[in-house]
């Protein structure tokens, strides 16, 4: 393999690695947003559960 072809192949490999690194960073960022959303949903459900329980207690009294 000529050095020009080898250099071109190495450049393509480097570009591919950079694209993979960028994709991984985007996936990690999305995962962090997903985790934050899950926590918000958990908090909303807990609040809703408390409101339902309070209403049931009022109705029972």
C-alpha positions in Angstrom: 0.0 0.0 0.0 1.4 3.4 -0.9 2.0 6.0 1.7 -0.7 8.2 0.1 -3.3 5.5 0.3 -2.2 4.7 3.9 -2.4 8.4 4.9 -5.9 8.7 3.3 -7.0 5.5 5.1 -5.7 6.8 8.4 -7.4 10.2 7.9 -10.7 8.4 7.2 -10.2 6.3 10.4 -9.5 9.5 12.4 -12.7 11.1 11.0 -14.7 8.1 11.9 -13.3 8.1 15.5 -14.2 11.8 15.8 -17.8 11.1 14.6 -18.1 8.2 17.1 -16.9 10.5 19.9 -19.4 13.1 18.9 -22.2 10.6 18.8 -21.3 9.2 22.2 -21.3 12.8 23.7 -24.8 13.4 22.3 -26.0 10.1 23.7 -24.7 10.9 27.1 -26.3 14.4 27.0 -29.6 12.8 26.0 -29.3 10.3 28.8 -28.8 13.1 31.3 -32.0 14.8 30.0 -33.9 11.6 30.2 -32.8 11.1 33.8 -33.9 14.6 34.7 -37.3 14.0 33.0 -37.7 10.7 34.9 -37.1 12.5 38.2 -39.6 15.3 37.3 -42.2 12.6 36.4 -41.5 10.8 39.7 -42.0 14.0 41.7 -45.2 14.8 39.8 -46.6 11.3 40.5 -45.7 11.5 44.1 -47.5 14.8 44.4 -50.5 13.4 42.6 -50.5 10.4 44.9 -50.5 12.8 48.0 -53.4 14.8 46.6 -55.4 11.6 45.9 -54.7 10.3 49.4 -55.7 13.6 51.0 -58.9 13.6 49.0 -59.7 10.0 50.0 -59.1 10.9 53.7 -61.5 13.9 53.4 -64.1 11.7 51.8 -63.7 9.0 54.5 -64.1 11.6 57.3 
